[in-house]
Every structure is written in C-alpha cells, then in structure tokens.
Amino acid sequence: MERQVIEGDGVRLRPYRDDDVADLVAGCDDPLVRQFLDGLPSPYTEADARWWVGEGAPAVWANGGMAYAVADPDSDRFLGAVGVDRLVPMRRQAEIGYWVAPWARGRGVATAATRALTGHAFASGLVRLELFTREENVASQRVALAAGYRHEGVRRAASPQRGGGRRDSIAWVRLADDPPGPTHRLLPDLPPNGLTDGVVALRPTGADDVDLMHRLHTLPEVVANRVPPEPPGRAETERRCRRAASSWLIGTVADLVVVDVATGEAGGGLALRYDEPLTGQAMLGASMLPDWRGRGLLTRAVRLVVDWAFDTVGVARLWAGCRPENVAPQRVLEKVGFRREGVQRGRLPGPEGTRVDSVIYALLPTDRS
Ligand SMILES: CC(C)(COP(=O)(O)OP(=O)(O)OC[C@H]1O[C@@H](n2cnc3c(N)ncnc32)[C@H](O)[C@@H]1OP(=O)(O)O)[C@@H](O)C(=O)NCCC(=O)NCCS
C-alpha cells in the first residue's frame, strides 16, 4: 500500500515520527486502551513505542497493511492510531483498528480517521473491511456505526483477555459499495434524560444494574416466562447487563430499567425486543419487584415505552405473551389498550418437558388508551 498522507474531516493520517514516542507511551498506557487492546504490552514503555515507530509500523506496511498516526491537521500533534492489517489478498479483505489518546477523545477523531482510512483502503483495491469490538466497548461500536460498518455477527470467545479468559468479539463489516454511513439503526438512542412522565422514568440497562436484574429474573413468576423456564446464573445476568448497550446499538433489544422518579430507586425492567423488523413488529416484556407492584408504575412505564416504540422507533405492531394464570400483566396490557388475540397452545417449554400455553396480546398505534 502507498504511504501517502490522508486528510480527513478534522484529522490527518500521516506516518509515525520519532517525536510521537512520548505521546504513544502516554496514549497506550491509558486504562481504556489497556482494557480493550489486549495485544499491547502493559506497561507500555518508551522502548515499546520506539520499536513501534522503527519496526512494528514499517512491518505492517511491508506486509501490505497500513499503519497511520492520526494527527491534528493544524498542530500535527499525535492524537491516536488507525491501521489496516491482516490482509487476505485473495479476498481483497483486511481488518481495520484504531485507538485515540485520552486528550483527543469524544470529539469525532476515531470516526473521522476510520472513515478516511476506509475510503482510502477501498480506493486502493480492497473490497471488504472487518472491524472487531468487544461487546462492552460501546464507544468503539458507535465509531463503527458512524463510519458505515454493519453488524455481521458474534465471534464467540475470539478475544483473549489480558490476565486470562476470553470474551466474545462483535464483527462489523463494510463493503466497498456500502454507503459511507452512519449506518441506520433500528433502535435510536433515548433522549438524554431517558423517557419520563414525571412519576416513572426509563433509562437503558447498564453494567451497574446486575443486582436488580438478577433479583427480577430469579422471581418465580418471571422464571416461568423464561425460555427455558430456569433461573439465570449470576454470570448470565452480568453478561446480559454488560451487552445491553450493544444489543441496543445492533437493534435487537432495547433493555430498560424502570425508575421511581420520587426516590430515584430502580425496581423494574422493560424490554422492547425488535423481533420482526421486516414487518414492523416488536415484542414487549416486563417485570417489577414485588414491593413495587400495585401502584400503577408498570402501566405508566409500559405507556412510555409504547409511545417511544410507535412514535420514535417506528414500530407498527407491538405484541406480548403471558402465561394464562398470570393475570396482573394482562391487566396492565389491557389498561394500555392491548387486545387479547388468542391463546397459543403449548407455545413455550414448561418445567420437566411439559409445554405451556401463552395468551397473546397485541397493540396497534390507534388502539392506545
Ligand atoms: C473507541 C475510541 C477509539 C473512540 O475514540 P473517539 O475519538 O472518542 O471516538 P468518536 O469521538 O469518534 O466517537 C465516540 C463515540 O462513542 C461515544 N462514547 C464515548 N465514550 C462512551 C462510553 N463510555 N459509553 C458510551 N458511548 C461512549 C461518544 O459519544 C461517540 O458517540 P456519538 O458520536 O454517537 O455520540 C476510544 O474510546 C479509545 O481509544 N478507546 C480505547 C481503545 C479502543 O477501544 N479501541 C478500539 C478497539 S475495537
């Protein structure tokens, strides 16, 4: 690949220089870089930086890849790194990666650098670029989407972790003839303060919600609706919370926590699962802690998410399924305007190999009450 300087939107991609060494050390010794770039030496020393400038980056170029420093176009100061590596010439495919130094984050540097290098790589003859993020690396996934990459799947246990263990890696891909981005998202972000009617508020579920989620999802009446109907282990709940933001970005499920505005306490969960985007249908699931029930809070929360789903997300039909004997959630659905459509016999796996019925409710935008 040709080593030309690339001018991007507010960034310059240029070869590394000896006077980048101090910034490289400061950037690579940052906790976030250490967390998400497991392959880098830790601690990252001046010798490591000198090796990268003098040997590592030139070797990437020699192998057909590209290793650029991202610099400020006005001062030329080092801001981060972006590169294309792991070239498969026969497939005209490679992998793109990046990191940004702490002093330059949150102002579009990674997005601009990724867009610029992606365009250059396609102009140089590549047709497919892969980008891998860890599921909890939300900032990087937002960069991928902003730069036109699309979610392709999960590579199970593909990411070895410093200190042992492995994590899943999410694969994002852009093809040479894909639009430049941002990639359309099925589930947009909530407004900055979440959704609220002044009494309850809904905010995205995050890694700090493990205790609440675990209490909710191990309640017998919630377990009965799970597939299979078994309580999750703590590790499964942790994983669900850790990947909630990513599932939202990918467009599979908007996982929400219900907060009592008066106390600021969280006591319930609501999930909008976009199970059939092709036909505009999404599923609603909900659960509240026992001592939160009977105050109308879930009805309020369901109304908030229903309005968001229809008016902002663009869902055309919402549905929910309940066990026939579980009447409280059916009452909540009816208050919001959902209509009972029937019973699906033997719909779900029950305990010990049995099958259980599910009562199906659905709501169209005009049914809302
Ligand atoms: C990922 C990284 C490169 C992003 O760099 P950046 O220059 O700040 O990225 P941008 O400003 O272009 O975009 C960052 C996006 O993430 C969002 N973001 C930043 N921190 C976030 C966080 N903790 N949680 C959620 N979103 C976050 C920003 O709001 C922005 O999204 P938006 O434009 O939709 O609002 C930087 O955080 C980094 O170097 N991380 C460590 C190394 C790494 O993870 N590299 C990628 C490995 S796959």
PDBQT file of the ligand as one rigid body, heavy atoms in Angstrom, charges set to zero:
ROOT
HETATM    1  C1  LIG A 401     -13.057   3.791  20.993  1.00  0.00    +0.000 C 
HETATM    2  C2  LIG A 401     -12.254   5.084  20.830  1.00  0.00    +0.000 C 
HETATM    3  C3  LIG A 401     -11.224   4.861  19.745  1.00  0.00    +0.000 C 
HETATM    4  C4  LIG A 401     -13.216   6.214  20.421  1.00  0.00    +0.000 C 
HETATM    5  O1  LIG A 401     -12.432   7.362  20.129  1.00  0.00    +0.000 OA
HETATM    6  P1  LIG A 401     -13.119   8.835  19.979  1.00  0.00    +0.000 P 
HETATM    7  O2  LIG A 401     -12.251   9.681  19.166  1.00  0.00    +0.000 OA
HETATM    8  O3  LIG A 401     -13.525   9.301  21.333  1.00  0.00    +0.000 OA
HETATM    9  O4  LIG A 401     -14.408   8.436  19.128  1.00  0.00    +0.000 OA
HETATM   10  P2  LIG A 401     -15.510   9.434  18.492  1.00  0.00    +0.000 P 
HETATM   11  O5  LIG A 401     -15.485  10.735  19.215  1.00  0.00    +0.000 OA
HETATM   12  O6  LIG A 401     -15.321   9.433  17.015  1.00  0.00    +0.000 OA
HETATM   13  O7  LIG A 401     -16.846   8.637  18.801  1.00  0.00    +0.000 OA
HETATM   14  C5  LIG A 401     -17.042   8.058  20.089  1.00  0.00    +0.000 C 
HETATM   15  C6  LIG A 401     -18.491   7.704  20.260  1.00  0.00    +0.000 C 
HETATM   16  O8  LIG A 401     -18.634   6.902  21.437  1.00  0.00    +0.000 OA
HETATM   17  C7  LIG A 401     -19.419   7.568  22.402  1.00  0.00    +0.000 C 
HETATM   18  N1  LIG A 401     -18.843   7.246  23.694  1.00  0.00    +0.000 N 
HETATM   19  C8  LIG A 401     -17.661   7.625  24.173  1.00  0.00    +0.000 A 
HETATM   20  N2  LIG A 401     -17.473   7.068  25.380  1.00  0.00    +0.000 NA
HETATM   21  C9  LIG A 401     -18.553   6.319  25.646  1.00  0.00    +0.000 A 
HETATM   22  C10 LIG A 401     -18.959   5.492  26.726  1.00  0.00    +0.000 A 
HETATM   23  N3  LIG A 401     -18.192   5.325  27.790  1.00  0.00    +0.000 N 
HETATM   24  N4  LIG A 401     -20.159   4.876  26.655  1.00  0.00    +0.000 NA
HETATM   25  C11 LIG A 401     -20.941   5.046  25.561  1.00  0.00    +0.000 A 
HETATM   26  N5  LIG A 401     -20.606   5.798  24.500  1.00  0.00    +0.000 NA
HETATM   27  C12 LIG A 401     -19.426   6.418  24.557  1.00  0.00    +0.000 A 
HETATM   28  C13 LIG A 401     -19.369   9.026  22.013  1.00  0.00    +0.000 C 
HETATM   29  O9  LIG A 401     -20.490   9.727  22.484  1.00  0.00    +0.000 OA
HETATM   30  C14 LIG A 401     -19.376   8.905  20.477  1.00  0.00    +0.000 C 
HETATM   31  O10 LIG A 401     -20.650   8.511  20.004  1.00  0.00    +0.000 OA
HETATM   32  P3  LIG A 401     -21.613   9.541  19.241  1.00  0.00    +0.000 P 
HETATM   33  O11 LIG A 401     -20.767  10.270  18.236  1.00  0.00    +0.000 OA
HETATM   34  O12 LIG A 401     -22.640   8.660  18.626  1.00  0.00    +0.000 OA
HETATM   35  O13 LIG A 401     -22.124  10.430  20.322  1.00  0.00    +0.000 OA
HETATM   36  C15 LIG A 401     -11.555   5.497  22.167  1.00  0.00    +0.000 C 
HETATM   37  O14 LIG A 401     -12.517   5.494  23.210  1.00  0.00    +0.000 OA
HETATM   38  C16 LIG A 401     -10.410   4.571  22.552  1.00  0.00    +0.000 C 
HETATM   39  O15 LIG A 401      -9.284   4.807  22.167  1.00  0.00    +0.000 OA
HETATM   40  N6  LIG A 401     -10.716   3.517  23.337  1.00  0.00    +0.000 N 
HETATM   41  C17 LIG A 401      -9.681   2.560  23.762  1.00  0.00    +0.000 C 
HETATM   42  C18 LIG A 401      -9.130   1.717  22.596  1.00  0.00    +0.000 C 
HETATM   43  C19 LIG A 401     -10.230   1.054  21.823  1.00  0.00    +0.000 C 
HETATM   44  O16 LIG A 401     -11.240   0.667  22.374  1.00  0.00    +0.000 OA
HETATM   45  N7  LIG A 401     -10.032   0.908  20.509  1.00  0.00    +0.000 N 
HETATM   46  C20 LIG A 401     -10.979   0.218  19.655  1.00  0.00    +0.000 C 
HETATM   47  C21 LIG A 401     -10.838  -1.233  19.796  1.00  0.00    +0.000 C 
HETATM   48  S1  LIG A 401     -12.096  -2.072  18.885  1.00  0.00    +0.000 SA
ENDROOT
TORSDOF 0
